[in-house]
Amino acid sequence: MNNAGTAIPKPFEEATLEEMDRVIDINIRGVLVATLAALKHMKSGGRIIMIGSAVGERVAAPGLVPYAATKEPSRCSLQSLARERSESGHHCQQRAAGSDRHGIESRRGRLAVPQKAATALDRYGHVDEIAAMVAFIAGPESSYITGANLTWMAE
């Protein structure tokens, strides 16, 4: 399970190349390196779960341009990997996370309001809701699902 990421919460024109390189290295390269390492140890039927972001998928949030730009590549690589690994019995899913009340968005006031407002439910998610979706993806009930991007937060 890949569950790492970072952001530069500031206007795009204020971001430095070093900051953007860090976001790219963690959010894109980190996912690929972790997945490659895991595949070397996985048995048939194993699950690769990538935690993506609704920000990259469809929620425009001010101050997160580099972050959003790094989230679409993980979805694309996941779908390609699902095709490539299907014969070996591996399943690949991505959960595009919305804002949870313990996440980074809720601790930063200026990001909290647009993140929460972009949800259909107008609330932060709960840890148990996130865990339930990940458990479903990892379990036998999802054996006919691969290459899917399950968005946890609806717009």
C-alpha positions in Angstrom: 0.0 0.0 0.0 1.4 3.3 -1.1 0.2 6.0 1.3 2.7 8.8 1.2 2.5 12.3 -0.3 3.5 15.8 0.2 2.3 19.2 -0.9 3.5 22.8 -1.2 0.5 24.8 0.1 1.2 28.2 -1.5 0.4 30.0 -4.7 2.1 28.4 -7.6 4.2 31.4 -8.6 5.8 31.3 -5.2 6.9 27.6 -5.4 10.6 27.0 -6.0 12.0 24.4 -8.3 13.5 22.6 -5.3 10.0 22.4 -3.7 8.5 21.1 -6.9 11.2 18.5 -7.3 10.5 17.2 -3.7 6.8 16.9 -4.4 7.5 15.0 -7.7 10.1 12.7 -6.1 7.7 11.7 -3.2 4.4 11.7 -5.0 5.4 10.1 -8.3 8.8 8.5 -8.0 8.1 7.3 -4.4 4.9 5.5 -5.6 6.8 3.8 -8.5 9.8 2.7 -6.4 7.6 1.4 -3.6 5.4 -0.6 -6.0 8.4 -2.0 -7.8 9.9 -3.2 -4.5 6.6 -4.7 -3.4 6.1 -6.6 -6.6 9.3 -8.5 -6.1 7.8 -10.1 -3.0 4.1 -10.5 -3.9 2.4 -13.8 -4.5 -0.5 -14.4 -6.9 -3.6 -12.7 -5.8 -1.8 -9.9 -4.0 -3.1 -6.4 -3.9 -1.4 -3.1 -4.8 -3.3 -0.2 -3.3 -2.3 3.4 -4.1 -3.7 6.2 -2.1 -4.3 9.0 -4.5 -6.1 12.3 -4.1 -9.4 13.8 -5.2 -7.3 17.0 -5.6 -5.6 15.5 -8.6 -8.7 13.9 -9.9 -11.3 16.7 -9.8 -11.2 19.0 -6.9 -9.5 22.2 -7.7 -7.9 23.6 -4.5 -6.0 26.9 -4.4 -2.4 26.6 -3.5 -2.0 23.0 -4.6 -0.9 23.1 -8.3 2.3 21.0 -8.0 0.5 18.5 -5.7 -2.5 18.2 -8.1 -0.1 17.7 -11.1 1.5 14.7 -9.4 -1.7 12.8 -8.6 -2.9 12.0 -12.1 0.3 10.1 -13.0 -0.3 7.6 -10.2 -3.8 6.9 -11.6 -2.4 6.4 -15.1 0.4 4.1 -13.9 -2.0 2.1 -11.8 -4.2 1.4 -14.7 -1.2 0.3 -16.9 0.1 -1.8 -14.1 -3.3 -3.5 -13.6 -3.2 -4.6 -17.3 0.4 -5.7 -17.0 0.0 -7.7 -13.8 -3.4 -9.3 -14.5 -2.0 -12.6 -15.7 0.0 -12.9 -12.5 -3.2 -12.6 -10.4 -2.3 -9.2 -8.9 -5.0 -6.6 -8.5 -4.3 -2.9 -8.5 -6.6 -0.2 -7.1 -6.3 3.4 -6.2 -8.4 5.1 -3.6 -8.6 8.8 -4.4 -8.9 10.3 -0.9 -10.9 13.2 0.1 -10.3 15.3 3.1 -10.4 13.6 6.5 -10.7 15.4 9.8 -7.2 14.2 10.8 -5.5 15.0 7.4 -3.3 17.8 6.4 -6.1 19.8 4.9 -8.0 20.1 8.2 -4.9 21.5 10.0 -4.3 24.3 7.5 -7.1 26.8 7.7 -7.0 28.2 4.2 -7.1 24.8 2.6 -9.7 23.4 5.0 -12.6 25.5 3.7 -12.3 24.8 0.0 -11.6 21.1 0.6 -14.6 20.6 2.8 -16.8 22.7 0.5 -16.0 20.6 -2.5 -17.6 17.5 -1.0 -21.2 16.6 -1.6 -21.6 15.9 2.1 -20.0 19.1 3.2 -18.0 17.4 5.9 -14.7 15.7 6.5 -14.5 11.9 6.3 -13.9 9.7 9.3 -10.9 7.3 9.7 -13.3 4.3 10.0 -14.8 5.3 6.6 -11.4 5.4 5.0 -10.4 2.1 6.6 -13.6 0.4 5.4 -12.9 1.3 1.8 -9.3 0.1 2.0 -10.4 -3.1 3.6 -12.9 -3.7 0.8 -10.2 -3.1 -1.8 -7.8 -5.4 -0.1 -10.3 -8.2 0.5 -11.8 -11.0 -1.5 -15.0 -9.0 -2.3 -13.0 -6.9 -4.8 -11.6 -9.9 -6.7 -13.2 -8.8 -9.9 -12.0 -5.2 -9.6 -8.6 -4.1 -10.9 -7.3 -0.8 -12.3 -10.1 1.1 -10.6 -9.9 4.5 -9.0 -12.4 4.6 -6.2 -13.0 8.1 -5.1 -13.9 8.3 -1.5 -15.3 11.8 -1.7 -18.0 12.9 -4.0 -18.2 16.3 -5.4 
